[in-house]
């Protein structure tokens, strides 16, 4: 089966959202490092823990993102589809909670976070279109 347009659009938006997220992390690296460095537990752990922690977080994010992408695009996994959907819902809720607590400073970080969220939302919607349902071998209606 050739890859349907919805799956192609999912790929573009999903990977695009991840790239925007990485850019957001890079631009917000010093602010995040400063917040973490002021934590007494982090200070006791010693220098370099903040950088290592943020770097490992970025690496873990990449690993999860590309594993889910692989299972959706190459293995037609319905489980991966629902994991991406659940992660998006949790991320959207976290983003909205952060906005209400003014945890996100306005400006580039907010704009990139919103752009990433919108791209993720579009990617998730693509997974539920009719041609994507066929990709996952999901049938609408009862089977004969």
N, C-alpha and C positions, 0 to 999 in steps of 0.2 A: 504494500500500500504506500502510495506517495504521501508525503507529509502534507496535511491540509493547511490552508492559510491561517487558520486559528492557532495551530501549533507553531507555525513560523512566527506569527505575531506574539504568541506567548514567549518564545525564545528571545525575541528582540526586546520586549518589555521587561522580562524577568532578569536577563543579563544586564540590560540598561539600568534597571533599578539597583542592581548590585554595584555597578560601576559608579553610579551617583552616590551610593552609600559609602563606597571607599573614598571618593573625593571628599565627602562630608567629614569622614573620619580624619583624613589628612588635614583638611582646613581647620578642624576643631581639635587637633591633636594637642596643641599647647594648652588650650583651655581645659581639656579633659585631664591632662597630666597635672595641671596645677590643682585641680579639685582633688584628684586622688592623692597627690603628694601632701596635701594638708590633712589627710586622714591619719590619726595617730597610729593605727595598726600598720598602715603602709610605711610610715616613717620608721617604725621598729624593724621592718623587714629589710630595710637598707635601700641604697640607691640602685637604680636599674630595674626595680620590681615594676614600677609604673610602665616603663617602656616595654618590658617583657610581657606584662599582662595585656596591654593594649595590642601589642603585636600578635600574641597568641589568640586574642579575641578575633582579630581580623583574619587570621589563618583559619580558625575554626569556622567562622562565618563563610569563608570561601569554600571550605570543604563541604559544609552542609548545602550551600547553594548549588554547587556543581554536582553533588550527588543527586539532589532532587531533580535538577535539570536533566541529568543523564537518565534517571529512571522514568521521567515523564516522556522525554523526546526519543529515547532509544529503546526503552523497554515497555512503553505504553502502560505504566503502572498507575492504577487507580489509587492505590495507597499513597503514592507520592503526590498525586493530584490533591488529595484531601489534606496531606501534611502541609503543602504549600498554602492551601486555603486557610488552614488553622493558624499557621504562622502569620499570614497576612492579617487575619482577624485580631490576633494578639498584638501584632505590631501597630495596627490602626488604633486599637484601644489604648495602648501605651502612649502613642503619639498624642492622642486627644487628652489623655490624663496629664501628660507633660505640659501641654498647652495651658490647661486649667491651673496648673501649679506654677506657671511661668518658669519652668525648669529649662526651657529652650530660649536662648537669647534671640531676639529678632535679628534679621539680617540674613547673611549667606547660609548659616546653619539651618535656619528655619526654612528658607526657600529650597535648599537641597533636600531636606527631610521631607518636605511636602511633595517635591517632584518625585522622589523615590517612592513615596507612598502611593501617588497617583499611578506611576508606572507599574507597581506591584498590583494595584487594583485592576488595571487593564489586563495584566497578565492572567490574573485569576479569572476574570470574566471570560477570557479567551478559552479557558479550560472547560467551560460549560456550554459552549456553542455547539450546535448540532454536528458540525464536521469533527469537532474534537471528541464528542461523545462516541462517534463512530471509531475514531482513533483508539479510544480506550475500550472499544468493543462493548459499549453500554447500549442497550436497546431501550427504546421508549415503548412502553406498552408490554403486554404479556407475550411471552415466547410461545410459539406453537407446540 
